[in-house]
Amino acid sequence: MQPSRIDLLKITQVKDVLLTRSQETVVGNLHLTVHHLIFCYSSGEELWIPYSIIHTVERQPPSLQSGRYPLHIKCRDFMIITLSLLKDGETQDVFDSIQKLACVTSIEQLYAYSYMPRTPFTATNGWNIYDPLKEYGRMGVDVNTDAWRFTLINRDYKYSPTYPRILVVPSKISDNTLNYAAKYRSKARIPALSYLHWHNSATITRSSQPLVGFKQARSIQDEKLIEAIFSTNVPKGPNGEVVYGSTATNLIIDARPMANAVGNVARGAGTENMDHYRNCKKIYVAIDNIHVMRDSLGKLSEGMDSAEGQINRVTLQKSGWLKHISMVMEGAITIIKNIHVYNSHVLVHCSDGWDRTSQLVSLSELCLDPYYRTFEGIQVLIEKDWISFGHKFEDRCGHLSNEKYFVNLANTSGNTAASTIKDMQNKFYKSNYYQREISPVFHQFLDCVYQLLCLYPTRFQFNEQMLIELHYHVYSCQFGTFLFNSEKERISHHPQDKTFSIWDYFNSNKKKFTNELYDPMKDKDLVDDGGVLMPDASKVKYWASLFKRDDNEVNSLGIAYGLATLPLPEENTSIVVTESAD
């Protein structure tokens, strides 16, 4: 029988603690609860840190200057503090308590299952904000077109455990064909509709990689499914006029670098052989994998918090973070143009179709459809293309922490040399063990939305603060919305009966998160852009406020715009095009 969480608390209060944060040191009292570390300032203010958001805790050797025992704490929202305690024993008790309370073994032990808002939320529909029948109906499925149908082939999640229960597929494709097509896609994540464009019925569909392998396997059913997708829209404009060339630029977008895609052949997967897919092209967008992105964020964070609190511009540039953000933006630009300008279809996939695919699809839809830029729309978009389509929030965000993030480097009588070496080994191996699944995939999406908000400040009903708090609460585990890895897991664990939805929090505090510059009439100006935004990948900048930094401080000296290391979109040699058969 596991001990109760309160039994894991070795200590609940420590007086006369020094807190150092951003080169400022204050004195106060420390309190530990079953879900929070709370620092009480002498002024009466309080700093609450949920254990879920703590990334690493390092117990350092005693300070020769002050004689105190420091605990260096890094949080997933990029807050970094050092708590310096007077007594060795109390420091060890605090270290042990945080470790035990942060390293839960099941989702149900997280803060969301205990959280109760101090003031009841005025909005209570958060768990129902996304209804797939309603949302696809809004797009025109079963309303403006009969080319698409809803299928319940995955109603019990046995067809594809990581996919939504309700899928939208071409009407001319039977469930029997889908059964065969599923065998050819990783995790049975077949091409399925994500977005139907209001302007011309062009579509964005999404899937996982095909199981090609060394034998260059093919699937007639997969080919028929994609051919049906690419022939669904009637080539007519909003006033019924014929749109010429509407099927000339259908695209299959492989979000991976070409080398990575081809390398997956050795694992029995790979990328489409374009000899078998008619009337389309294939593009490699070259977005790097989760491991590259994790390392990039590590360097970015290091550059934002270098010695003496100064920005380390060399480390920032070495992180390659802006290059990665630009690559996602460029991929979205390609999709947006193909849908809106060329009146054609796009199928997007990466390896499993839940990381890079979610980034590209959701970002493109945000630009294509003004609805997704409203307060309700961004919630529906995230629910649809991230939560429902199976982005692995639990794994990518590290919701179940690991003891390898807690390192004891203090050489005290209770800590032998052997245990110190073991802790240092843990620190070394953590990046090769538990951390391999963690990656800032959703963080990068929010970063891209921030870039759009900077470029188009009047086109979003929500503000930057909403993006910052979305990032925070993805890791805080205060709400049940982002827990688990798939819709199937959420259905079986019923978080809607035991936790609060984050959308109820946002919708109950709408004024705080509303963009005062928002002008919905801009999206109705057909002379301008007709409601469709075009990202500019050459104007990305660091999201300074996410790191508690000043924008001018971080993005000065030409670092923000016009990156010299980035080619312009039309010169980008990372995007490779493969022609199909005629």
C-alpha positions, 0 to 999 in steps of 0.5 A, spaced: 500 500 500 502 506 497 503 512 503 498 518 503 501 524 500 501 527 506 506 522 509 511 524 504 512 530 507 518 530 512 517 537 513 512 543 512 515 549 514 522 552 515 523 559 517 529 564 515 530 562 508 533 566 503 530 566 496 535 568 490 531 570 483 534 574 478 540 577 482 535 579 487 535 576 494 529 576 499 528 573 506 522 569 508 519 563 510 518 556 506 512 552 507 511 545 503 504 542 502 502 536 498 501 539 492 505 546 492 512 549 495 510 556 498 515 562 499 512 567 504 515 574 503 516 578 509 511 583 505 506 578 506 506 576 498 506 569 497 510 565 491 506 558 489 510 553 485 506 547 484 511 540 484 508 538 477 512 545 474 518 543 477 523 541 472 530 540 476 532 540 484 539 540 485 542 540 492 548 544 492 554 544 497 554 549 503 556 556 501 562 558 504 560 565 504 554 565 508 554 558 511 547 556 508 545 550 504 542 552 497 537 548 493 537 550 486 530 549 483 529 550 475 521 550 473 518 548 466 516 555 466 523 558 466 523 561 473 529 559 476 530 560 484 535 558 489 533 557 496 538 557 502 536 554 508 540 555 515 540 547 517 543 541 513 538 537 516 532 541 514 535 542 507 535 535 506 528 534 508 525 539 504 529 536 498 527 529 499 519 532 500 519 535 494 522 529 490 517 524 493 511 529 492 514 531 485 515 524 482 508 521 482 507 514 479 500 515 476 496 521 473 491 521 478 496 523 483 497 530 480 494 536 482 488 536 477 485 531 481 485 535 488 485 542 485 479 546 487 478 554 485 477 559 490 472 562 487 467 558 483 468 558 475 462 562 472 463 558 465 462 550 466 462 548 459 469 547 458 469 539 457 464 540 451 467 546 448 469 541 442 464 537 439 467 534 432 460 533 429 459 541 430 465 543 428 466 539 422 459 541 420 461 549 421 466 547 416 461 545 411 461 537 412 454 534 411 452 541 410 455 545 404 458 538 401 457 531 400 464 529 398 465 527 406 462 523 411 463 521 418 465 514 420 465 510 427 470 505 424 474 507 430 468 508 435 471 503 440 478 505 439 480 498 436 481 501 429 487 506 431 488 507 439 491 514 438 486 517 433 479 520 435 473 516 436 470 520 430 473 521 423 471 524 417 473 521 410 471 521 403 464 519 402 466 514 396 471 510 400 468 505 404 470 502 411 472 496 408 477 500 404 479 504 410 480 497 414 485 495 409 488 502 408 490 502 416 495 496 415 499 501 411 500 507 416 504 507 422 499 506 428 493 505 423 493 513 423 490 513 416 489 520 412 483 523 415 480 530 414 482 536 419 480 542 415 475 544 410 477 551 407 471 556 407 473 559 401 474 553 396 473 546 399 480 545 399 482 541 405 488 539 410 488 532 411 493 528 416 496 522 417 502 518 420 508 515 415 506 509 410 509 503 412 514 502 405 520 498 408 526 495 404 521 492 400 518 498 397 511 496 399 505 499 397 497 499 398 492 500 393 487 502 398 491 508 401 493 510 394 485 510 393 484 514 399 489 519 398 486 520 390 479 520 393 481 526 398 485 530 392 478 530 388 473 532 393 473 539 392 468 542 386 473 547 382 468 553 384 470 559 387 465 563 392 461 566 387 460 559 383 465 561 378 470 555 376 477 556 379 482 553 374 488 549 376 484 547 382 488 540 382 494 542 379 498 543 386 496 537 391 501 536 396 503 531 400 507 534 406 512 530 409 514 534 415 521 531 416 528 532 413 528 527 407 534 523 410 530 522 417 524 520 412 528 515 408 532 513 414 525 510 417 525 505 411 530 501 415 524 500 421 519 498 416 516 505 415 519 511 410 515 515 405 511 515 399 513 512 393 511 518 388 510 513 382 504 510 386 500 517 387 497 521 381 496 528 380 500 531 386 507 532 389 511 531 395 515 536 399 519 535 405 519 541 410 525 538 414 523 540 421 527 536 426 525 531 431 523 531 438 530 530 441 533 536 437 528 540 439 529 538 446 536 540 446 535 546 442 530 549 448 535 547 453 541 551 450 535 557 449 534 557 456 541 557 458 542 563 454 536 566 457 539 565 464 547 565 463 552 568 469 550 574 472 543 574 469 545 577 463 543 574 456 548 570 452 547 572 445 552 566 443 548 561 446 542 563 444 544 563 437 547 556 438 541 554 440 538 554 433 531 556 436 529 561 431 531 557 425 526 551 428 521 556 429 522 559 422 522 552 419 515 551 422 512 557 419 515 556 412 511 549 412 505 553 414 506 558 409 506 552 403 500 549 406 496 556 406 498 558 399 496 551 396 490 551 400 487 558 399 491 561 393 492 554 389 485 551 391 488 545 392 489 539 397 494 538 402 496 531 406 501 532 412 504 527 416 511 526 420 513 519 423 507 518 427 503 524 426 502 527 433 508 532 433 510 536 427 504 534 424 500 537 429 504 543 429 503 544 421 496 543 421 494 547 427 498 553 425 496 553 418 488 553 420 489 558 425 492 563 419 486 560 414 480 561 418 479 567 422 474 563 427 480 559 430 483 566 432 477 568 436 477 566 444 472 560 442 476 558 436 483 557 439 480 552 444 476 548 439 483 548 435 487 545 440 482 540 442 481 538 435 488 538 432 492 536 439 488 533 444 483 529 440 488 527 434 493 524 440 499 529 441 502 525 447 502 531 452 503 526 458 510 524 455 512 530 451 511 534 457 514 529 462 507 530 467 510 524 471 517 526 473 523 522 475 528 522 480 533 523 476 531 530 476 533 531 483 541 531 484 544 531 491 551 534 490 552 536 497 558 533 501 555 532 508 556 527 513 549 523 511 551 523 504 557 519 502 562 519 496 558 513 493 551 516 493 554 523 491 557 519 485 551 516 484 547 522 484 552 525 479 551 519 474 543 520 475 544 527 472 548 525 466 544 519 464 537 523 465 538 526 458 539 519 455 533 515 459 527 518 462 528 525 458 528 522 451 520 522 450 520 529 453 520 535 447 517 542 447 512 540 441 506 544 444 511 550 446 513 551 439 506 551 437 505 557 442 511 560 440 509 560 433 502 563 435 506 569 439 510 570 432 503 571 428 500 575 434 506 580 433 505 580 426 498 581 426 496 584 433 489 586 431 487 579 428 487 575 434 481 576 440 486 573 445 492 576 447 499 574 449 498 573 456 493 567 454 499 564 450 503 564 456 498 561 461 497 556 456 504 554 456 504 554 464 498 550 465 500 545 460 506 543 465 502 545 472 497 539 471 492 544 475 487 542 470 485 535 467 485 538 459 492 536 457 493 530 461 494 523 458 496 521 451 490 520 447 483 521 447 482 513 448 486 514 455 482 520 457 475 516 455 477 511 460 480 515 466 474 520 465 478 526 467 472 530 466 468 527 472 474 529 477 478 535 474 476 542 471 477 544 464 482 549 463 477 552 458 473 554 464 478 558 467 480 562 461 472 563 459 471 565 467 476 570 466 475 572 459 477 580 460 484 578 462 485 574 456 482 578 451 486 582 446 484 590 446 487 591 439 482 585 436 478 588 430 474 582 427 472 587 421 479 586 418 477 579 417 472 581 412 476 586 408 476 582 402 480 587 398 486 586 403 487 579 405 480 576 405 481 573 412 487 569 411 494 571 414 501 569 411 506 568 416 513 571 415 518 566 417 524 572 416 521 576 422 521 571 428 524 573 434 525 570 441 519 570 446 522 574 451 516 575 456 516 567 456 522 567 460 521 573 464 525 577 460 524 584 457 523 584 449 528 590 447 533 586 452 533 580 448 531 582 441 536 588 440 542 588 436 538 585 430 537 578 433 530 579 432 529 580 425 532 578 419 536 573 421 543 572 417 543 565 418 536 563 415 535 563 407 529 567 405 523 562 404 524 562 396 531 560 397 530 555 402 534 548 400 531 544 406 524 544 402 525 538 397 519 537 392 518 530 389 514 530 383 508 524 382 507 520 376 502 523 371 
